[in-house]
Amino acid sequence: MRDDLFARLPHPLAYAEALIGWFARLGIEADAMTLPGLCVAAAAQLSECELSQWYWRNEATGRLELIAQHRPDALSLSDAICTADFQHEQVLHYVLAHQTALSLEDLTGSAYDCGFLPSGATPWRALSCVPLFNRQMTINGVLLCASHHPKNLQDYAATLSRLGSFALTQLALLRSKRCVDRFTTPADPTPLPRAAFGLVGTSTAMDEAYRLIGKVLHTPYTVLLRGETGTGKEVVARAIHSAGRRSSKAFVVQNCAAFPEGLLESELFGYRKGAFTGADRNHTGLFDAAHGGTLLLDEIGDMPLALQAKLLRVLQEGEVRPLGASTAHKVDVRIIAATHRDLAAMVAEGSFREDLYYRLAQFPIELPPLRERDGDVLLLAREFSQKACAALGRVPVGWSSAALDQLSSHAFPGNVRELKCLVERAVLLCDEGVILPAHLSLSAPPANESVDATLRQRLERVERVFLIDCLHKNRGNRTRTARELGVARRTLLYRLARLKIPVGDVRGEC
């Protein structure tokens, strides 16, 4: 530091010693949460002011936010910290625009509006506002000191700016380290059990889906969920979010077929006041609402071509530009897309962008239709009936064998969604505590329906459904299940292995 930095100060040696002490303390601070508080405490002590504030430019939103405040005479400081945008306040805007410090010795009759400062019994009479520079020497924050007494704070500006810029760099390093630690995947992560995903199903058809979900949980990859309508794509997306590292942040869903192109763009990207007729205020888009969390773009195949180009930029650059805004800002969003349409065929037809398709299909997961999930129908039916009874405040209902047989033989073109609606209706119609075929209102299959499986396959399908149902009633206990069926335990184990019936996720002693 140059000698003239301290020449005009009352006690230059004492000030320099205190300044070096604060540099050392900020340099060894390892907590990103407490470092801003140390910085404003240092500024207040060095300038002998009753107020010091640190404003930080949020790169994700472009706002200038108050992240730390030191005011010993206040009863509470926590209420002062907020994410409001202060960049248009005159004093702060001057420093940002001119990239230089601004010091006012007496605010009485000043042309600058200082109404954003916290009010108190004694008015503020003097202030100094200095820019904070990051490693790229661009302004990324502002440090402000204010006093109840008229005083010359200009002599403190240079040293406070350097101290604050040093703290800003330290804060960036600590936050960067925290992000690296957060997204570092263990070298050999232990696979999560199926129950951890909150999904129901033990069929072989779901094995691959469970395996892929476990692989992608702790990565930032974009996921494309493909499957017929009603196969549970949104349920799987929620499972990926809830079991992953972003579970504490927002999970936002947007159906791309629910809005016309203009409205969908404003919903996703947001807009600024005056961007179009009727835009009388700033509107935060869903990308910003999901910052730090997950955004599910359902029915992505229905997104208009013009909007697909803007989505591609979000995936490539990680930034969004609201309607009417002059600049874009960064967002940290994990995108999951879902569709029942054949996107590859749409690419060939020219109705879906090829470059966007390959970005979305970074990690595809195919969800099987319910008709291919042997045994899962009964598990799902029991789960839905229990939830329906709980919602209606009723005692759980039972299932007749005839009703279960009818469910297991139905093709379910509407998949899990159709089954859920069917079971909820049956629970409502059931008055005797047992669901009967009449409550399901399923039509019997035609007598002349073509046989699509061999006799052995059809018998194994019936046996599989029967064994899964019996295991469920005995909470997965194979000894009690074998006793109820009247077979040896080793015979039951052989049949379970032969039919590939997993029981590890069934509650109870196995």
Rosetta blueprint (number, residue, H / E / L):
1 M L
2 R L
3 D H
4 D H
5 L H
6 F L
7 A L
8 R L
9 L L
10 P L
11 H L
12 P H
13 L H
14 A H
15 Y H
16 A H
17 E H
18 A H
19 L H
20 I H
21 G H
22 W H
23 F H
24 A H
25 R H
26 L H
27 G H
28 I H
29 E L
30 A L
31 D L
32 A L
33 M L
34 T L
35 L H
36 P H
37 G H
38 L H
39 C H
40 V H
41 A H
42 A H
43 A H
44 A H
45 Q H
46 L H
47 S H
48 E L
49 C L
50 E L
51 L E
52 S E
53 Q E
54 W E
55 Y E
56 W E
57 R E
58 N L
59 E L
60 A L
61 T L
62 G L
63 R L
64 L E
65 E E
66 L E
67 I E
68 A E
69 Q E
70 H E
71 R L
72 P L
73 D L
74 A L
75 L L
76 S L
77 L L
78 S H
79 D H
80 A H
81 I L
82 C E
83 T L
84 A L
85 D L
86 F L
87 Q L
88 H L
89 E L
90 Q H
91 V H
92 L H
93 H H
94 Y H
95 V H
96 L H
97 A H
98 H H
99 Q L
100 T L
101 A L
102 L E
103 S E
104 L E
105 E L
106 D L
107 L L
108 T L
109 G L
110 S L
111 A L
112 Y L
113 D L
114 C L
115 G L
116 F L
117 L L
118 P L
119 S L
120 G L
121 A L
122 T L
123 P L
124 W L
125 R L
126 A E
127 L E
128 S E
129 C E
130 V E
131 P E
132 L E
133 F E
134 N L
135 R L
136 Q L
137 M L
138 T L
139 I E
140 N E
141 G E
142 V E
143 L E
144 L E
145 C E
146 A E
147 S E
148 H L
149 H L
150 P L
151 K L
152 N L
153 L L
154 Q H
155 D H
156 Y H
157 A H
158 A H
159 T H
160 L H
161 S H
162 R H
163 L H
164 G H
165 S H
166 F H
167 A H
168 L H
169 T H
170 Q H
171 L H
172 A H
173 L H
174 L H
175 R H
176 S H
177 K H
178 R H
179 C H
180 V H
181 D H
182 R H
183 F H
184 T L
185 T L
186 P L
187 A L
188 D L
189 P L
190 T L
191 P L
192 L L
193 P L
194 R H
195 A H
196 A H
197 F H
198 G L
199 L L
200 V L
201 G L
202 T L
203 S L
204 T H
205 A H
206 M H
207 D H
208 E H
209 A H
210 Y H
211 R H
212 L H
213 I H
214 G H
215 K H
216 V H
217 L L
218 H L
219 T L
220 P L
221 Y L
222 T L
223 V E
224 L E
225 L E
226 R E
227 G L
228 E L
229 T L
230 G L
231 T L
232 G L
233 K H
234 E H
235 V H
236 V H
237 A H
238 R H
239 A H
240 I H
241 H H
242 S H
243 A H
244 G L
245 R L
246 R L
247 S L
248 S L
249 K L
250 A L
251 F E
252 V E
253 V E
254 Q E
255 N E
256 C L
257 A L
258 A L
259 F L
260 P L
261 E H
262 G H
263 L H
264 L H
265 E H
266 S H
267 E H
268 L H
269 F H
270 G E
271 Y E
272 R L
273 K L
274 G L
275 A L
276 F L
277 T L
278 G L
279 A L
280 D L
281 R L
282 N L
283 H E
284 T E
285 G L
286 L H
287 F H
288 D H
289 A H
290 A L
291 H L
292 G L
293 G L
294 T E
295 L E
296 L E
297 L E
298 D E
299 E L
300 I H
301 G H
302 D H
303 M L
304 P L
305 L H
306 A H
307 L H
308 Q H
309 A H
310 K H
311 L H
312 L H
313 R H
314 V H
315 L H
316 Q H
317 E H
318 G L
319 E E
320 V E
321 R L
322 P L
323 L E
324 G L
325 A L
326 S L
327 T L
328 A L
329 H E
330 K E
331 V L
332 D L
333 V L
334 R E
335 I E
336 I E
337 A E
338 A E
339 T E
340 H L
341 R L
342 D L
343 L H
344 A H
345 A H
346 M H
347 V H
348 A H
349 E H
350 G L
351 S L
352 F L
353 R L
354 E H
355 D H
356 L H
357 Y H
358 Y H
359 R H
360 L H
361 A L
362 Q L
363 F E
364 P E
365 I E
366 E E
367 L L
368 P L
369 P L
370 L H
371 R H
372 E H
373 R L
374 D L
375 G L
376 D H
377 V H
378 L H
379 L H
380 L H
381 A H
382 R H
383 E H
384 F H
385 S H
386 Q H
387 K H
388 A H
389 C H
390 A H
391 A H
392 L H
393 G L
394 R L
395 V L
396 P L
397 V L
398 G E
399 W E
400 S L
401 S H
402 A H
403 A H
404 L H
405 D H
406 Q H
407 L H
408 S H
409 S H
410 H L
411 A L
412 F L
413 P L
414 G L
415 N H
416 V H
417 R H
418 E H
419 L H
420 K H
421 C H
422 L H
423 V H
424 E H
425 R H
426 A H
427 V H
428 L H
429 L H
430 C L
431 D L
432 E L
433 G L
434 V E
435 I E
436 L L
437 P H
438 A H
439 H H
440 L H
441 S L
442 L L
443 S L
444 A L
445 P L
446 P L
447 A L
448 N L
449 E L
450 S L
451 V L
452 D L
453 A L
454 T L
455 L H
456 R H
457 Q H
458 R H
459 L H
460 E H
461 R H
462 V H
463 E H
464 R H
465 V H
466 F H
467 L H
468 I H
469 D H
470 C H
471 L H
472 H H
473 K H
474 N L
475 R L
476 G L
477 N L
478 R H
479 T H
480 R H
481 T H
482 A H
483 R H
484 E H
485 L H
486 G L
487 V L
488 A L
489 R H
490 R H
491 T H
492 L H
493 L H
494 Y H
495 R H
496 L H
497 A H
498 R H
499 L L
500 K L
501 I L
502 P L
503 V L
504 G L
505 D L
506 V L
507 R L
508 G L
509 E L
510 C L
